[in-house]
Amino acid sequence: MQRAFDNTVIPHIKAGELVGAALTLMSRLAAVPDIPTANESGLPGHEALGRIGPAARKGTPAEVVARINNETVLSMVQPDVAEKLAALGFQSVTNPPEQFTAHVRNTMAKWARVARDAGIKPE
């Protein structure tokens, strides 16, 4: 059995080339409405949510960060971009940079805890 934890498989699921077992989100995706969530499949509270966004070096001037954020938001609301993202199962979220930074920090802390609790050591 092969597994993928990636939205890029959605076109293959729609084409009947792959079978989707469960989503690692708390709610179903409009792109693949028949695929249940992990929560619905017996893994209560399971969520592995990824985010994609621009990053800048620490100390980047606030006006540069604001411009990058504004341009990113403008591109994501363009109908052709939004349509392509939705077809791949991406849910566009246009948060301020501070919220994205907090999400990245929280995600890193969550998975560090998971690795530590599972006894996983870097090699």
N, C-alpha and C positions, 0 to 999 in steps of 0.2 A: 504494500500500500504506500502510495506517495501522498504527501501533504504539502499544502501551501498556505501560508498566512499572508496573503497578498491580494490586493484588489485587481492585479493584472490578470488573474485567472477568470474574472467575470465574463469576458467575451467568449472564453472557451466553455464555460458553464452554459451560457446562452446558446452556443452552437451545439450543445449536446456532447462535446468532446470530454468533458469532465463532470463529475458529480459533486455538488456542494453539500457538505455534511452539516456544518453549523457556522454561524458568524460569531466572531469574538466581540460583538457590540452588544449593547443592552437593548437595542431595538432592531427590527428587520430593516433591510435596505429596499428601497423602491426598485432598484435595478434588478434585484433577485428576490422578489417577495415570497417565494415559496421556500426559501432556505431559512430554517429556524435559527434562533440565537442559541449560543451555548447554554444560556440560562434556561431556555425552553427545553433544551436537550438533556437536562439533568445536572448541569454544572452551575448551581446558583451563585450569582454574584461574579461569575467569571467575565472579565472584560480585559481585552488587550487592544487598546485604541492607539493607533499611530497618528501622527500629524506630520505634515510636510510644510515647511515654511522657510523663508529666508533667514539667514544668520549673518551677524556682523561681529567683528572683533570687539572685545571689551574695550570701552573707551571711545568707540565710534561716536562722533558728535550727534546729539539728539536730533538735530535737524536732518541729518543724513538718514538716521534710522526712520524718522517720520516720513521722509520722502520715499524710501524703499517700501515702507508699509503702505503708503497711499497708492503707489504705482502697482503694488501687488494686488491690493483690493480692487483697483480699477480693472486690472486684467481679469480677475476672477469673476467679475460680474458681467463680463462681455458674454452675450448669448452663446456664441460658438464655443467658448472656453467652458462655460457653465454646463453646456450640453454634453461636451466630451467628458468632463469630470463626472457628471451624473451617470453617464453610460458605463463608466468604470466603477461605479459604486462609491465614488468619493462624495462626501458631504462637505461643501464649501463652508468654512467658518472664517470669518474675517475679524479676528480679535485684535485688540491693540497689542503692540509688541510686549508689554509687561505681562499680559495674560499668556502669550505664547511662551515666554521665558519661564513663567511659573509652571506651565504644563510640562515643559522639558525637564525642569528640576524635579518635579513630583514624579514623573515617569522614571527618571534615572534612580531616584530613591526607592521607588516601588520595586523595580527589577533588581536592584542591589540587595534589597531585603529578601526577595524571593531566592536569589542565588545564595545568599548567606544562609538562609534557613534550610535550603536544600543541600548545603555543604559543598557547593560548587566552588572550586578554586581555579584561579587563572593558571594557564599553562604557558 
